[in-house]
């Protein structure tokens, strides 16, 4: 995980991960948590939450001491609190996929694993890809990154209307509360202040008009939602860094649900997930779409995990 933190731009977390990888106290706090790669995210998220809520000031230089003094609370947090990475920057990676599936009908959005639902409002931001832009000039949040090879100009000339927004999450986060806001902030890597600023702006936006988020297992809830689709809009099911947490059998069930629903009426599936990429030789994040009728699958881009860079494919 230290290598992942380093690739993701967090020198703080990379350093802590290497320093405490074999620490007996960390091993005690983490216990037998599975998957193992998730444990550092929960551990650092716990300490960051303590900082944000004012329980501990400047915890990172005294990291081991914080773990000792807050041993019981940190243990419970790691055991009970799922990772909630509602990364708003991923909208910059997702936008070209939404535009590629949109045609002349409004969109009904269903996000799988939306956490606080911030990314359900992707159409209200302004975006920049080199000298190309999309979105309102007066949008409160502008997202940009390093784009190579695309997206094409004609794609960014498309306009969309989002009619409905709904999410499904096992543990939805209420960002209208202080606890909910701190929880999302806690899973932002603590030395990445730009990410925190973006998140806070997005939280202010969503507080004005919170989306509908259903509590439950999205593999189980999604089929009923798709049965109630309305034909005058295109339903777009999407997820980002969410399906990686699914068991293989649940991932298979999700695909079966989408394929069955796609055979019944038009449907679009947008995925921003980690996948083995033979060209780069390791697991990278890829942006993919699948549309029905026809079931055509397209790999649009390769990205990093937080959508700071994009290689258009």
TAZIBEL-V335528 format. One record per residue. N is the residue number from 1. PHI is phi in whole degrees, -180 to 180 (none if undefined). PSI is psi in degrees with one decimal (999 if undefined). OMEGA is omega as a letter, one per 40 degrees, with the letter a starting at -180 (* if undefined). Layout:
BEGIN
n: (N;N)
phi: (PHI;PHI)
psi: (PSI;PSI)
omega: (OMEGA;OMEGA)
END
This chain:
BEGIN
n: (1;2;3;4;5;6;7;8;9;10;11;12;13;14;15;16;17;18;19;20;21;22;23;24;25;26;27;28;29;30;31;32;33;34;35;36;37;38;39;40;41;42;43;44;45;46;47;48;49;50;51;52;53;54;55;56;57;58;59;60;61;62;63;64;65;66;67;68;69;70;71;72;73;74;75;76;77;78;79;80;81;82;83;84;85;86;87;88;89;90;91;92;93;94;95;96;97;98;99;100;101;102;103;104;105;106;107;108;109;110;111;112;113;114;115;116;117;118;119;120;121;122;123;124;125;126;127;128;129;130;131;132;133;134;135;136;137;138;139;140;141;142;143;144;145;146;147;148;149;150;151;152;153;154;155;156;157;158;159;160;161;162;163;164;165;166;167;168;169;170;171;172;173;174;175;176;177;178;179;180;181;182;183;184;185;186;187;188;189;190;191;192;193;194;195;196;197;198;199;200;201;202;203;204;205;206;207;208;209;210;211;212;213;214;215;216;217;218;219;220;221;222;223;224;225;226;227;228;229;230;231;232;233;234;235;236;237;238;239;240;241;242;243;244;245;246;247;248;249;250;251;252;253;254;255;256;257;258;259;260;261;262;263;264;265;266;267;268;269;270;271;272;273;274;275;276;277;278;279;280;281;282;283;284;285;286;287;288;289;290;291;292;293;294;295;296;297;298;299;300;301;302;303;304;305;306;307;308;309;310;311;312;313)
phi: (none;-58;-63;-64;-61;-67;-62;-82;92;-109;-67;-61;-70;-62;-66;-65;-62;-70;-68;-110;-59;-112;-76;-62;-66;-61;-60;-67;-67;-75;64;-103;-55;-125;-73;-64;-65;-80;-57;-62;-63;-71;-62;-68;-62;-63;-66;-64;-62;-60;-68;-64;-85;84;-71;-131;-98;48;-76;-70;-67;-116;-53;-65;-65;-64;-62;-68;-74;-114;-51;-66;-66;-63;-60;-65;-60;-62;-73;-110;-100;-64;-65;-123;-102;-88;-80;-66;-59;-64;-59;-63;-76;-78;-51;-58;-69;-60;-67;-72;-94;-73;-129;-99;-108;-66;-107;-106;-95;-128;-101;-97;72;-81;61;-89;85;-63;-81;-71;-107;-58;-76;-99;-101;-108;-127;-134;-126;64;-94;-100;-131;-146;107;-68;-62;-95;-61;-68;-135;-112;-113;-146;-167;-93;-112;-120;83;159;-73;-69;-57;-64;-67;-77;-87;-75;-118;-130;-119;-96;-96;-143;-133;-145;-129;-132;-148;-62;-134;-61;-105;-87;-79;-76;-99;-64;-61;-62;-64;-64;-65;-66;-63;-63;-89;-82;-62;-62;-93;-104;-67;-63;-64;-63;-62;-60;-60;-66;-65;-67;-65;-61;-64;-72;-66;-76;-157;-61;-80;-85;-125;-90;-90;159;-79;-68;-64;-86;-84;-57;-54;-66;-64;-68;-66;-99;-60;-105;-71;-83;-133;-96;-80;-118;-94;-142;-157;-140;49;-119;-67;-61;-88;-78;-69;-54;-67;-74;-62;-65;-64;-61;-64;-62;-61;-65;-66;-66;-67;-67;-71;-86;-163;-52;-159;-130;-128;-116;-129;-127;-140;-74;-151;-67;-115;-66;-66;-94;85;-153;-72;-118;-90;-127;-103;-132;-129;-140;-129;-124;-72;108;74;-66;-108;-136;-97;-92;-157;-112;-135;-85;-65;-112;61;-88;-144;-143;-113;-76;-106)
psi: (-28.9;-40.6;-40.0;-43.3;-40.4;-44.3;-32.4;-1.8;16.0;97.0;-34.6;-52.4;-34.9;-43.0;-44.6;-39.9;-41.2;-40.8;-36.4;14.1;-34.1;18.8;129.7;-37.2;-43.2;-42.7;-38.8;-43.3;-40.4;-35.5;-138.6;29.8;134.2;144.3;150.6;-35.3;-21.2;-22.3;-44.7;-33.6;-41.6;-40.2;-51.7;-33.5;-37.9;-47.4;-38.9;-38.6;-42.1;-37.7;-48.5;-34.8;-0.8;7.1;-40.3;131.8;138.4;62.4;-21.8;-39.3;-22.5;39.3;-49.6;-38.8;-36.6;-43.3;-38.4;-44.8;-25.5;29.2;-51.4;-43.0;-44.3;-40.0;-45.1;-41.9;-47.0;-41.1;-33.5;-22.9;109.9;154.1;130.6;83.9;82.8;72.9;108.4;-31.6;-23.6;-20.8;-33.4;-36.2;-34.5;-31.3;-48.5;-31.6;-44.0;-43.1;-33.2;-27.7;-17.8;141.6;-121.1;2.9;153.8;162.5;135.3;115.9;137.0;113.9;133.0;120.3;52.2;-7.7;-109.5;-4.8;14.2;-35.9;-3.5;-11.6;30.1;-28.7;-5.0;3.6;168.3;143.2;147.6;127.7;93.0;-122.6;6.7;140.8;157.9;140.3;169.1;140.9;-33.5;16.2;138.5;-16.6;126.4;131.2;136.0;164.9;-172.9;111.7;127.2;125.4;3.4;-172.8;160.1;150.9;-43.3;-29.5;-41.4;-1.4;-8.9;145.8;147.3;154.7;120.4;121.6;-36.0;145.2;126.2;145.2;160.6;124.0;141.4;-38.6;71.4;146.0;126.5;98.1;-2.1;-12.5;155.5;-41.6;-45.1;-42.2;-44.3;-34.4;-44.9;-40.6;-34.9;-31.4;2.2;134.1;128.5;-25.8;7.6;78.0;-29.1;-39.6;-40.3;-42.5;-44.6;-45.0;-44.0;-37.0;-40.4;-35.6;-41.3;-39.5;-45.4;-26.2;-23.0;-24.2;70.7;141.1;170.0;121.6;121.7;138.1;125.2;177.5;117.9;-24.1;-33.9;-34.2;-32.6;-43.7;-42.4;-37.8;-42.2;-28.6;-23.7;17.8;147.5;132.8;-14.9;0.9;158.6;120.1;127.7;113.3;128.2;158.9;152.1;123.4;41.3;-44.5;-17.8;-22.0;-4.3;144.7;152.9;-40.3;-31.8;-36.9;-38.9;-40.6;-39.8;-46.2;-40.6;-40.8;-46.1;-43.7;-40.0;-44.2;-35.7;-27.6;-22.0;-40.2;165.7;143.6;149.3;144.4;122.2;126.4;131.0;91.3;163.8;136.3;153.3;123.4;110.5;-29.4;-41.4;-14.7;10.2;176.3;118.2;168.4;135.7;146.9;120.1;152.5;152.8;132.1;145.8;147.9;154.0;-36.2;24.5;130.8;137.6;133.9;114.8;-39.3;158.7;134.7;167.5;174.3;-25.8;12.8;43.8;-19.8;153.4;134.1;113.3;129.7;999)
omega: (i;i;i;i;a;i;a;i;i;i;a;a;i;i;i;a;i;a;a;a;a;a;a;i;i;i;i;a;a;a;a;a;i;e;a;a;a;a;i;i;i;a;a;i;i;a;i;i;i;i;a;a;i;i;a;i;i;a;a;i;a;a;a;i;i;i;i;a;a;a;a;a;i;i;i;a;a;a;a;a;i;i;a;a;i;a;a;a;i;i;i;i;a;a;a;i;i;a;a;a;a;i;a;a;i;a;i;a;i;i;i;a;a;a;i;i;a;a;i;a;a;a;a;i;i;a;i;i;a;i;i;a;i;i;a;i;a;i;a;a;i;a;i;i;i;a;i;i;a;e;a;a;a;i;a;i;i;i;a;i;i;a;a;i;i;i;i;a;i;a;a;a;i;a;i;i;i;i;a;i;i;a;i;i;a;a;i;a;a;a;i;a;i;i;i;i;i;a;a;i;i;i;i;i;a;i;i;a;a;i;i;i;i;i;i;i;a;i;a;a;a;a;a;i;a;i;a;i;i;a;a;i;i;i;i;i;a;i;i;a;i;a;i;a;a;i;a;a;i;i;i;i;i;i;i;i;a;a;i;i;a;i;a;i;a;a;i;a;i;a;i;a;i;i;i;i;a;a;a;i;i;i;i;i;a;i;a;i;i;a;i;e;i;i;a;i;i;i;a;a;i;a;i;a;a;i;i;i;a;i;a;a;*)
END
